Amino acid sequence: MIAKISGGQDTAGLIRYLFDTKRAKDHTDPHLVASWDSFAPDPGRTDDFEATKKLLVADLDLHVKQTRRLGRAPEKHTWHCSIRAAKSDRHLSDEEWADIARRVVATTGIDPDGDPDGCRWVAVRHAPDHIHIAATKVRADLRTARHWNDYLTADHELAAIEKEFGLFQVVRGDRTAAERPTRAEQEKARRAGHDKTARERLRTTVRTAVAAASTIEEFVDLLSRIDGVLVEIVHFPSGDVRGYKVAVADDAQSPIWYSGSKLAPDLSLPKIQERLASMGPQPTVQSGRRRPNPWHQATAAAERIPHHFDQPDDEASQGHLAAFGEALDALPLVTPQAVRHQLREAATAFERATRSRIRADHHHARALRGAVRAMLREPAPKDGAALAMFLDAAILVVIAAARWHQLRHHDQQVAAAHQALVQLQAAYDLAAAPLTALAQRRPPQQTVDRHIRHLRQAVPDHAEQVVEDPAFGALTASLAEAEAAGHDPEQLLQQAANQRALEDAGSPARVLAWRIQRLGVRPASSARARAAQARSTTAQHIATPAHTEAADRVPQQPTQARRR
């Protein structure tokens, strides 16, 4: 159930609208289902409609007129609350709607339970799926009703009513969502031939600029150079940036300006400054050393995010969600045209999952932010392997994010994560074409048999599942290429398997193939280094068996969250 609350100063006009059946064609059989004393005159159940309507308005306005004579009547004395059931809900009876109306006026402070001086109100039903509550806000003791946060209290009561009545349970938010476009904005976009409103398009533009910037000066510069966007920077007398406003260039004659906070709570200038300040200076590469691949760095950082969600620091987890959202915002800038639509839709959907009432500690996500900025400053990769590897990790992040929000009862964020997951999986299917080409380079059967033995040594619990996986041919080709570059196939398999558990992978061979591809790019270690690493690993297992016990206690993803 959804409540919509507004105020006004015309009791007669409100009652006239609720009982009108001539102009409002969807109004049928308007009548009262409840009132403050259960004896209010009902214009819908009388032969003299006009006279009864006047009596009802006079009764509702009684205390308002008394305070008006005393000179202390509120300017907007009417309180109007519409309550609408979901389309899938059954039709409620008049008695059920009456009970709902009484509970709402009681919880909002209009007519509290047991209070003989509550406000006067009526509940009107003129359609099967909703009612309207019309009240005057002056109590019988001539004080104004205390109804602060009435929308929030009404919404909480309606959530309880949904459960008790067996109705559809609406996904409710925590008041951190971006403002929805108004009906006027939607109509204007439709007339202009746009599928999204100016507010929504500007929100996407600003989020992309934030994802690409490293400093607030760079953010302002990027925003000023974007075609189709008008930007107005507001400065303090000292010359420092105070804030910004944006508008679409289509409205150059009479632009509608939106401040950052009007686009989304985390797009105000102070919030953007806080995020960018947490990045710190970007690392420089010493001359003669190989520059790390930013796609591999971003993938590695994304792979660690689900593990951070298992820690007790919620502020750090919220910071990782915000940084991951920035990564999704930036991806369409450096990816092939074929997957941009899905990635934009994924970023738009996941935007809601990046915010909650939990304050984000942005200092914990420097690695991912730095890698994303480096990706934007380098040429896009020639094949889709790097993108597919990142999307493979991103899908797991979104699954883990949905679970993290679900445990904290963030319903809207959970729904947003599920929507983003659908789009990311579609993008991944398009980007995974290089794996098909890799499978065509499957090595001879003798080499395959040897890799199967390595597989049974490295991941004995998943070996048979991996061998039967359709992507097994690509995995063997990846292992053969890595071995030709000087790597130990068994060691690579062990490293790839240790990066994350394979229980929740829809295609474990595909997951291992991407990991082998990424690990195989690194320079192969010498025989002496591999021997030292093996001795170190053995000593660690002997000296600290508690690490194995702790790993066994790490919660796994629920079965219903498995990837396809």
N, C-alpha and C positions, 0 to 999 in steps of 0.2 A: 504494500500500500504506500502511496505517495501523498504527502500533505503539501499544500501550497498556501501560504499565509500572507495576507496583505492588510493594510489599514486604509481608512477613508473617512469622509465627513458627511456622507449623505445616506442616512438610513433608508429613507423612502426609495432612493434610486437603487440601492442594493436589493431590497425586497422586490421591487418592480422587476429587476432583471431575473431574480431567482424563480419568479412565478410566470414570467413571460413565455408564451407559446407561439406568438405570432412572428416576432423577429428571430428568435432563437428556435429554429426548426427542429433541433435535436432535443428540445425540452418536451417531455411527454408526462402527462399526469403529475404535475408538481403538487406536492403536499408535505405537511410537516410529519416528521417521524419522532421528534422529541422537542422539548422546550424546557426552560428553566423551572417551571412549576407543573408541567404536563397539562396545563389548562390554557395555553395561549390560543388566541383565535387563529383558525386555519383558513386562509383565502382559497385554498385548493379544495376545500370540502364544504362550500357554502354556495348558495344561489346568488348572493350579492357580493361579488368579488371585490369591487371598489370599496364598499363600506367596510368589509372585513379587513382588507389590506390596510386601510387607514387606522382601524383599531389596533392592528398588530404593530404598526409603526409607532403609534402613540404609546403603547405599552412598553416597547423596547426603548423609546426615548425618554421615558418618565424621569429617570434619575439624571439624564444628561441635561434636561431642561431645568431641573432643580439646581444643579451646579452652575448652569449658565446664568441663572438669576443671581447667584452668589459671586459670579465673575471668575470662576476657576474651572470651567469645563475644558477638557483637553481639546486641542485643535483638531486632531483626527480621532474621533470618538468611536468609529466602527471597527470591528475586528472580523475579518472574513477568512475562513479556513475551508478549503475544498479538500476532500479526501477521496482518492480514486483507487479502486481495486485493479489488480492486474487483469489483462484480457483473458488469461487462462483460469482465473478464479471463478468459482460458482457464483450465481446470483444470490446475494444475501437478502434476507427478509427485512421488513421494516423494523422488526424488533431487534435484529442483530445490528442494523445500522444505528438504531437508537442507543444501544449499549455502547457502541464504538464512539458515538458523539459525546455521551456523558463522560466516558473515560478521558477523551481528549480535552474537553473543557476543564476537567478536574485537574489533570496533570499539568496543563499550561498555566493555571492560575486564573482563568476566566471565572470559573465557578468551582472552587475547591470543595472536596467532599466534607460534609459536616459544617460548612460555612453558611449560616443563614443570610449573610449579606452579599453573596456572590452576584456576579453580573447577570443581566438578563440576556438570553440567547435562544435561538431556534435552530433546528436542523431540518433542512429542506432537501427532499429527494425529487429530482425531476428526470432521472435516468436510471437504468438498472445498475450501473457500475460505479456510481459515486453519489456523494452527498455534499452539501454546502452548510457550514455553520456560520450564521450571522449573529453577532453579538454587539452590544454597546459596552464600552469599557469603564463605565462609571458604576460602582457598586452601590448597594442600598444604603451604606453608611456614608455615601457621597465621596468616597475616596476612589482614586483611579486604580484599576486592577494592576497587580504586579505580575507581568507576563514576560519578563525578560527571558531570552533564549527559548521562546515558545516553539520555534521550529524544531530545535534540537530535542526538547522534551516531548513534543508531539511525535517526532520520529522514533524516539526510544519506545514510547507507548505503542506505536503502530507495529514495531518489530515484535513486541510481546503478543499483540493481537494476532499477527500473522501465524505465530506458532500455535496459539490457543485455538484459532478457528480453522487451522489446517489450510491456510492460504499460501500463495506463492511468496517466498521470502526474498524480498528485494535486497540486492547487493548494496550495502551502505558504506559510506566513506567516513573518513576521519577529518574532513574539512581541510585537507591538504591538496585537493585536486585543483587543477586549473579551472578558471571560470568558463562555464559553457557559453557558446555564442548565443546571443539573443535571437528571437524569431525575426526581428528586423534585419539582423546581420545575415541570417540564413536566406531570407527572401532576396536581399540585395545580391548575395553571391549567386543565387539561382538565376536572377535576371541577367547577370553579367556572364553566365555560362560557366561558372566555377563550381567544382564539386565540393570545395571547402571554403569556409568564410575567410575574410581578411585576417581575423584574429588567429585562426588556426594556421594559415600560411605564414604569417609573421612569427608565430611561435616556433615553427619548424626552422625558419631562417635564422632566428636568433640562437636557437639551440645548436645549430650547425656551426655558427660563428664562434660560440663558446668552446665547442669541441676542437676547433682548429687553432684557437689562440693560446698563447703561453703567458701573455701579460694583458693587463687591462687596456694598455695603449694599443696593443695589437688587435684586441677585440673591437675597440672603437674604430680602428682603421679598416678592418675587414668589413664591418657592418656598413661603413660609409661607402665602400666600393662595390656593394652588391647591387646589381641592376634590378630595377623594379621596386626598390625599397627607398622610402624617404626616411632620413635619420635626422633627429634634432638632439644635439648634445647640450645638456644643461651644466653650467659651470658655477662654482663658487666664486666670490669676488677675488679669491687668491689665484684663480685660474685652474684649480683642480676640478676634475670631473665630478659633478654632483649626481647626475643621473642621465637617462636617455629616454627618448620617445621614438617610436617608429610608426610608419604608415605605409600603405601600398601606393605606388606611383599612379595607379589607375584613378585615385581620388585626388589628383593634384589640385583640382579646382577647390574642393572642400574636403581636405584629408581628415580622416578620423584617426587621431593619434592614440597610441597605446603605450603606456609606460611598461617597463619590464615586469613589474609586479602584477599588472593587469593581464599579461600573457600567461604567467605561471608564477607560483610563489617563489621558486628558486631562480627566477630570471631577473629579479631586482638587482640593481648594480651592487649593493653590499654583498648579496649572496654570490654573485659572479666573482667579485673581488676576493671573497673568502676562498672560493675554489681555486682560482688561479694562483693566489698567494701560497697555497699549500704545495704547489708543484716543486718550488725550489729551482735552482739552476740546473739546466740540462747537462748531462755528462759529455765531456769532449773525448774524442778518440785520439790517442797518441799516434804520432806519425810512425808509419811502418807496421802498425797493428791493423788487423782486419776489422772492418766496421761490422758490428753485429747486425743481423737481419731484424729489422723492427717488427716484421710480421711474426717471426718466431718468438721475439720477446713479448709481443702482445698476446700470443697464444699461450705462452708459458704463464704469464700473469693471470690470464683468464682461467687457466686450469686450476690455479690455486684458490680462486674465489670460493668455490663450494666448501673447501676446507675451512676458510675463514668463517663461513656461516655456522659451523659447528662450535665455534668458540663463544664464550659468554659475553664478549664485548659487542653489544648491539650497535653502538655508535660507529665502531669500525666497520661492521657489516653494512650499515647504511651508507657509509662512505664508499665502500666497494660497489654497491648498487648504483650510486650516482656516477662513479667513474665508468662503469660498464655501460650505463646509458649514454654517456658521452661517446664511447667507442662505437655504439650502434649509430649514433647521429653522424659520425664522421665516415662510416663505411661507404655510403653512396658516392662520396667524393673520389674514391680510389678503387672502385670496382667496375666490372664490365656492365654495359647497358642492360644485358639480359637479366641481371639479378637486382638492379637498382630499385625497381618498384617494390619487390618483396622486402628488401632491406629498409626502404623508407617506411613501409607499413609496419614492419617490426619495430623500428625505432619509435614511431608515433605511438604504437600500442604500449611499448615498455616504458614510455615516459611516465605513465601513471605509477608504475612500480618502483620508480626511483625515489619517491618521497613518501614519508609517513610522519607520524608525530615524533619519531625518534630522531634526535639531532644527528646529522652526519658528521663524522670526523674524517675530513678529507685527506689528512696526512698519511693515512694507511694505504692509499691507492696511487702512490706516485709512480710506481713501475708501469702500470697500465696506461696512465695518462701520458707519461713520457714516451712510451712506445707508440701510442696513437699519433702524437704530434710528429714523431720521426717518420711514421708511415706516410703522413701527408706531405712531407718534404722530400720524399724520394719518388722516383718513377714507379708507376704501378707495375706489379709483377707481370711477366709475359704470359704465364699460364695460371690456371685457377687453383693450383695445389695449395699455395699459401692461404688464399681465401677459404678454401674448403677446410683446411686444418683449423683456422680460426673459428669458422662456423661450427665445426664439430665440437670445439670447446665451448662456444657460446650457447649451444643448445643445452649442454649440461648446466651452465650457469643459470639459465632461465628456469630449468626444472628445479634446481636447488633454491632459486629465489622464490618461486611459487610456494615451495614447502616452508621456507623461512617465514614468509608473510602469513601463510596459513596457520602456523603455530602461534602467531601473534594476533590472529583474528583480523587481519587487514584484508577484508573481503574484496574491495575494489582492486587492490594491488594484485591479489591472486588472479582475478579475472583478467587483468591486463597482461600478466605474465603468460597466461594460457593463450591469449590472442597473439602475443608476440611469438610464442613457440610455433604456432601454425605457420607463420610467415617465414621464420628462420628455417624450419624444416623444408619448406618449398624452395628457399634460396639455396640451401645445402644440396638438394637434389640436382639443381641446375649447375652448381659449382663443382660437383664431384665428378665431372666428365674426365678429368685427367686420370682418375683411378681406373676407369675403363680402358684407357689407352695403355696404362701401366700393365694391366692384366694380360695384354696381348704380348708382352715381353716375358712371359713366364719361362723360367729356366728349364733345362733338361730334367727328366724325372729323377735321375740320380741325385741332382742337387736338391730337388724338392724333398726327396726322402731324407736327406741329411738335415734339411731345415725342419722337417717334422720331428726328428729326434731332438733338435735344439728346442723346439717348441714344447715338447713333453718335459724337458728338463727345466725350462724357464717358467712355464705356466701349466703345471700338470692338471690343475682343476678345470682348465678351459681348453685344453689342447684339442680334444675331439670336436668340441663345438666350433673352434676356429677352423679346423681342417674341413669341416662340412659347410662352412660359410661360403656363399657365392663370391666373396671378395678375397678368398684365400689365394687365388692366382696373383692378385696385385700384391699381396703381402710377400709371397715368395720372390716376386720380381724386385720388390724393395730390398729384401734381405740380400739377394744376389748382387744388386748394385752397391749396397753398403759394404758387402764383403769384398767386392772388387776394389773398393776405395781404401781397404785396409782395416775395416772394423771387424770385431768379433760378433758374429750373428747372435750367438746365445746371450752375450752380454747386452747387446742392443735390445733383444727381446725382453730381458729382465728389466732393463731401464724403462722401456716403454710400458711394460705392465705395471711397474711401480708408480708411474705418474698418476694413475687413477685406477680404481677398481673397474673390472670388466663386467660385474654382475648385472648392471643396469644398461649395458650397451646393446642396442638393437643388432649391431653387426660388429662383434669383437674383432674380426679380421680386418675390417675397414679401419677401426680405431687404431689397431696396432700398425697398419700400413702407413697411416698418416704420421704416427709417432716415429716410425723407422725412417720415413722420408726426412723428417725434421732433424732427428738425431744424426742421420747419415751425412748431413751437410757439414757437420762439425769435423775438424781435423781428427784423423784417427790417432789414438794414443799408441805409444810404443809398447812393446811386449813387457818391458820393465815396469812401465806405469800401470799396465793392466794387472800385473802380478801384485804390485803394491796395493792397488785398489781392492783386489780380491782378499789380501791378507787383512786390510783395514775393515772390510765388510764382515769377515769371519770373526775378527776380534770384537767388533761392536756387538754382534749377536751373542757372543759368549759373555761379554762383560755386562751388557744391559738387556737382560731378557724382559725387563719391564716394558721396554718399547714395544715388543710384540704384543704383550697383554693390552697395552693402551690402544694399539691399532685395532685389536679385536673389539674394543668397546666403541669405536667410532660408528655412529649410526649410519646405516645405509639408506639410500633413497627408497621410499615405499614402492611396492609393486605397481600401484596404479599410476606412478609417474614415469614408468619406463618409456624409453624412446622406441619409436617404431623402426 
